[in-house]
Amino acid sequence: MPEWLEVVIRSLLFVVVLFLITKWLGKKQLSEISFFEYVVGITIGSIGAEVITGLEQNMFNGIIGIVAFAALPFLAGLLSLKSKGFRDFIEGRATIFIKDGKIMEDNLKKEKYTTDELLELLRKKDVFKVADVEFAVLEPTGDLSVMLKKENQPLTPKDVNLTVASVKEPQTVIMDGEILDEPLSTIGRSRGWLKTELEKQGVTIENVFIGQVDSYGQLTIDLFDDKLQVPSPQEKPLILSTMKKCQADLESFALGTEAKGAKQMYSKNSEKIQKAIDKVTPILRG
């Protein structure tokens, strides 16, 4: 067998082996790599490269070496679940960089971070003033977690005692011009309903790159042709405007009649509709 062909075969084999090992170790190895896992990853890569190009070496010995090193983080993960001390040693501990709005200079030096690097990490969190930060901690993975001071935190509906409806995951019902029946049935809709909604927007399924239905049953689409403009769905604004018109008409009727009973009836129902408007406005405008 030619050497170049043997290198190709070994390369393909080791790609498959490394892929299977990575799948076995789990997603954490991709998103949160500790110092220990980083060292193991470098070693596995070195073994793979050496065996692939070293044609005089036994290929299966290389695979055994890779499996042995891959087993180390797996066993370390099991021990970490049972021992916090071991977990802190292997994965590291979080380091406080800012506490009560004050930078902890000693901790910066301990982790070998400069002030410029801290400011860079803050900017990645959309924070440009240290004075806005109440608490910031460097995670073992190298990410910076930031909690802003109360007055600088975004306002939430809970802060103003506003009740909003829960939002579920949007379902992708059209992809690359093809209808996806499973997510469509998940939201209790049919192909007929989908085609009707597309007709309202003046497009055909073949022209839709992606179509999604939100938790309120509203269809939004993106077309293959980026030059074409799709009108925004008008069902929600139309419902809200109709309710407001009914409320305004009732108030007008109440002012326009002299009959005491009718005036009270119009006013009472106008108040009921206004309460309903207040409740559904966050949904219909969302």
C-alpha positions as CSV (number, residue, x, y, z in Angstrom):
1,M,0.0,0.0,0.0
2,P,1.4,3.5,-0.9
3,E,2.4,5.6,2.1
4,W,0.1,8.5,1.1
5,L,-2.9,6.1,1.0
6,E,-2.0,4.7,4.4
7,V,-1.9,8.2,5.8
8,V,-5.3,9.0,4.3
9,I,-6.8,5.8,5.8
10,R,-5.3,6.5,9.2
11,S,-6.5,10.1,9.1
12,L,-10.1,9.0,8.4
13,L,-10.0,6.4,11.1
14,F,-8.7,8.7,13.7
15,V,-11.3,11.4,12.8
16,V,-14.0,8.8,13.4
17,V,-12.4,7.7,16.7
18,L,-11.9,11.2,18.0
19,F,-15.5,12.1,17.0
20,L,-16.9,9.1,18.8
21,I,-14.8,9.9,21.9
22,T,-15.9,13.5,21.9
23,K,-19.6,12.5,21.6
24,W,-19.0,10.1,24.5
25,L,-17.5,12.7,26.8
26,G,-20.4,15.1,26.1
27,K,-21.1,18.7,25.2
28,K,-19.4,20.0,28.3
29,Q,-16.0,19.2,26.8
30,L,-16.8,21.7,24.0
31,S,-18.3,24.6,26.0
32,E,-16.6,24.4,29.4
33,I,-13.0,23.1,29.2
34,S,-11.1,23.0,32.5
35,F,-7.3,23.1,32.8
36,F,-7.2,19.3,33.1
37,E,-9.4,18.8,30.1
38,Y,-7.3,21.3,28.1
39,V,-4.1,19.3,28.8
40,V,-5.8,16.0,28.0
41,G,-7.1,17.5,24.7
42,I,-3.7,18.6,23.6
43,T,-2.2,15.2,24.5
44,I,-4.9,13.3,22.5
45,G,-4.3,15.6,19.5
46,S,-0.5,15.0,19.7
47,I,-1.0,11.2,19.9
48,G,-3.3,11.3,16.9
49,A,-1.0,13.4,14.8
50,E,2.0,11.2,15.7
51,V,0.3,7.9,14.9
52,I,-1.2,9.2,11.6
53,T,2.1,10.4,10.2
54,G,4.4,7.9,11.9
55,L,3.9,5.0,9.5
56,E,6.3,2.7,11.3
57,Q,4.2,2.8,14.4
58,N,1.4,0.5,15.4
59,M,-1.9,2.3,14.7
60,F,-3.9,0.4,17.2
61,N,-1.5,1.3,20.0
62,G,-2.3,4.9,19.2
63,I,-6.0,4.3,19.5
64,I,-5.5,2.6,22.9
65,G,-3.5,5.6,24.0
66,I,-6.2,8.0,22.9
67,V,-8.9,5.9,24.6
68,A,-6.9,5.8,27.8
69,F,-6.4,9.6,27.9
70,A,-10.1,10.1,27.0
71,A,-11.1,8.0,30.0
72,L,-9.3,10.3,32.4
73,P,-11.7,13.3,32.1
74,F,-14.6,10.9,32.2
75,L,-13.4,9.3,35.5
76,A,-12.5,12.8,36.8
77,G,-16.0,13.9,36.1
78,L,-17.4,11.0,38.1
79,L,-15.2,11.8,41.1
80,S,-16.1,15.5,40.8
81,L,-19.8,14.6,41.3
82,K,-18.9,13.0,44.6
83,S,-16.2,15.3,46.0
84,K,-16.4,19.1,45.9
85,G,-12.7,19.4,47.0
86,F,-11.7,17.3,44.0
87,R,-14.0,19.3,41.7
88,D,-12.5,22.5,42.9
89,F,-9.0,21.2,42.3
90,I,-9.7,19.8,38.8
91,E,-12.1,22.4,37.5
92,G,-11.0,25.4,39.5
93,R,-13.0,27.9,41.5
94,A,-14.7,31.1,40.6
95,T,-12.7,34.3,41.4
96,I,-14.5,37.6,42.4
97,F,-13.3,40.5,40.4
98,I,-15.8,43.1,41.5
99,K,-17.6,43.1,44.8
100,D,-20.0,45.8,46.1
101,G,-19.0,47.9,43.1
102,K,-15.3,47.8,44.0
103,I,-12.6,46.1,41.9
104,M,-10.7,43.4,43.8
105,E,-7.1,44.2,42.7
106,D,-5.5,41.3,44.5
107,N,-7.8,38.9,42.8
108,L,-6.9,40.4,39.4
109,K,-3.2,39.9,40.1
110,K,-3.8,36.4,41.4
111,E,-5.5,35.4,38.1
112,K,-2.9,37.4,36.1
113,Y,-5.5,39.8,34.6
114,T,-4.8,43.4,33.8
115,T,-7.3,46.2,34.2
116,D,-7.6,46.5,30.4
117,E,-8.5,42.8,30.2
118,L,-11.2,43.2,32.9
119,L,-12.6,46.2,31.0
120,E,-12.6,44.1,27.8
121,L,-14.6,41.3,29.5
122,L,-17.1,43.9,30.8
123,R,-17.6,45.3,27.3
124,K,-18.4,41.8,26.1
125,K,-21.2,41.9,28.6
126,D,-22.3,45.3,27.2
127,V,-21.0,47.1,30.4
128,F,-18.9,50.1,29.8
129,K,-18.7,51.6,33.3
130,V,-17.2,49.8,36.2
131,A,-19.3,52.0,38.5
132,D,-22.5,50.3,37.1
133,V,-21.4,46.9,38.3
134,E,-22.4,45.5,41.7
135,F,-20.8,42.1,41.4
136,A,-18.6,40.3,38.8
137,V,-17.0,36.9,39.1
138,L,-14.6,35.1,36.8
139,E,-15.9,31.6,36.2
140,P,-13.5,28.6,36.0
141,T,-14.2,28.4,32.3
142,G,-12.8,32.0,31.8
143,D,-16.2,33.7,31.4
144,L,-17.1,36.7,33.4
145,S,-20.5,36.8,35.1
146,V,-21.8,40.3,35.8
147,M,-24.6,41.6,38.0
148,L,-25.4,45.2,37.6
149,K,-26.4,47.5,40.4
150,K,-30.2,47.5,41.0
151,E,-30.7,51.0,39.4
152,N,-28.8,49.9,36.3
153,Q,-30.7,46.6,35.7
154,P,-33.2,46.5,32.9
155,L,-36.8,47.1,33.9
156,T,-38.9,43.9,33.9
157,P,-42.7,43.5,33.9
158,K,-42.4,42.2,37.5
159,D,-40.9,45.5,38.6
160,V,-44.1,47.4,37.6
161,N,-46.5,44.6,38.7
162,L,-47.4,43.8,35.2
163,T,-48.6,40.3,34.4
164,V,-47.6,39.0,31.0
165,A,-48.4,35.7,29.2
166,S,-45.8,33.0,29.1
167,V,-43.9,32.6,25.8
168,K,-43.3,29.2,24.4
169,E,-40.6,28.1,21.9
170,P,-41.5,29.2,18.3
171,Q,-42.0,26.2,16.0
172,T,-40.3,26.2,12.5
173,V,-43.0,24.9,10.2
174,I,-41.3,25.8,6.8
175,M,-37.7,25.3,5.9
176,D,-36.1,25.7,2.5
177,G,-39.6,25.8,0.9
178,E,-40.7,22.5,2.5
179,I,-43.5,22.1,5.1
180,L,-42.4,20.4,8.3
181,D,-45.4,18.4,9.5
182,E,-44.1,17.4,12.9
183,P,-43.8,21.0,14.4
184,L,-47.0,21.9,12.6
185,S,-48.9,19.2,14.4
186,T,-47.2,20.1,17.7
187,I,-48.9,23.5,17.7
188,G,-52.2,21.9,16.5
189,R,-52.2,23.5,13.0
190,S,-52.8,21.9,9.6
191,R,-51.4,22.4,6.2
192,G,-54.6,24.1,5.2
193,W,-54.2,26.7,7.9
194,L,-50.6,27.3,6.9
195,K,-51.5,27.8,3.2
196,T,-54.3,30.2,4.3
197,E,-51.8,32.3,6.3
198,L,-49.4,32.4,3.4
199,E,-52.1,33.5,1.1
200,K,-52.9,36.4,3.5
201,Q,-49.3,37.6,3.0
202,G,-49.3,37.0,-0.7
203,V,-46.6,34.3,-0.9
204,T,-46.3,30.7,-1.8
205,I,-44.6,27.9,0.1
206,E,-41.9,27.5,-2.5
207,N,-40.7,31.1,-2.0
208,V,-40.3,30.8,1.8
209,F,-36.8,30.2,3.1
210,I,-38.0,29.8,6.7
211,G,-41.4,30.1,8.4
212,Q,-42.0,30.1,12.2
213,V,-45.1,30.2,14.3
214,D,-44.9,31.8,17.7
215,S,-46.7,30.9,20.9
216,Y,-49.6,33.1,20.0
217,G,-50.2,31.3,16.6
218,Q,-48.7,34.1,14.5
219,L,-46.8,33.1,11.4
220,T,-43.6,35.0,10.4
221,I,-41.6,34.2,7.3
222,D,-38.4,35.0,5.5
223,L,-38.2,34.6,1.8
224,F,-35.4,33.4,-0.5
225,D,-35.5,36.7,-2.3
226,D,-34.1,39.3,0.1
227,K,-35.3,42.1,-2.1
228,L,-39.0,41.2,-1.5
229,Q,-40.7,42.9,1.4
230,V,-43.2,40.8,3.4
231,P,-45.9,42.8,5.2
232,S,-45.9,42.3,9.0
233,P,-48.9,40.3,10.3
234,Q,-51.8,42.6,11.2
235,E,-54.0,40.3,13.2
236,K,-52.9,41.5,16.6
237,P,-52.9,45.3,15.9
238,L,-56.3,44.8,14.2
239,I,-57.8,43.1,17.3
240,L,-56.4,45.8,19.6
241,S,-57.7,48.6,17.4
242,T,-61.1,47.0,17.2
243,M,-61.3,46.7,21.0
244,K,-60.3,50.3,21.5
245,K,-62.9,51.4,18.9
246,C,-65.6,49.5,20.8
247,Q,-64.6,51.1,24.1
248,A,-64.6,54.5,22.5
249,D,-68.0,53.9,21.0
250,L,-69.5,52.9,24.4
251,E,-68.1,56.0,26.0
252,S,-69.6,58.1,23.2
253,F,-73.0,56.4,23.6
254,A,-72.8,57.1,27.4
255,L,-72.2,60.8,26.8
256,G,-74.9,61.0,24.1
257,T,-77.8,59.5,25.9
258,E,-80.0,61.2,28.6
259,A,-81.4,57.9,29.9
260,K,-79.8,57.2,33.2
261,G,-80.1,53.4,32.9
262,A,-78.6,53.4,29.4
263,K,-75.8,55.8,30.5
264,Q,-74.8,53.5,33.4
265,M,-74.9,50.4,31.1
266,Y,-72.7,52.0,28.5
267,S,-70.2,53.3,31.1
268,K,-70.1,50.0,32.9
269,N,-69.4,48.0,29.7
270,S,-66.8,50.6,28.6
271,E,-64.9,50.0,31.8
272,K,-65.0,46.3,31.3
273,I,-63.6,46.6,27.8
274,Q,-60.9,48.9,29.1
275,K,-59.8,46.4,31.7
276,A,-59.7,43.7,29.0
277,I,-57.6,46.0,26.8
278,D,-55.1,46.6,29.6
279,K,-54.7,42.9,30.1
280,V,-54.2,41.9,26.4
281,T,-52.2,44.9,25.3
282,P,-48.8,43.4,26.3
283,I,-49.7,40.3,24.3
284,L,-51.1,42.0,21.2
285,R,-48.2,44.4,21.1
286,G,-45.6,41.7,21.8
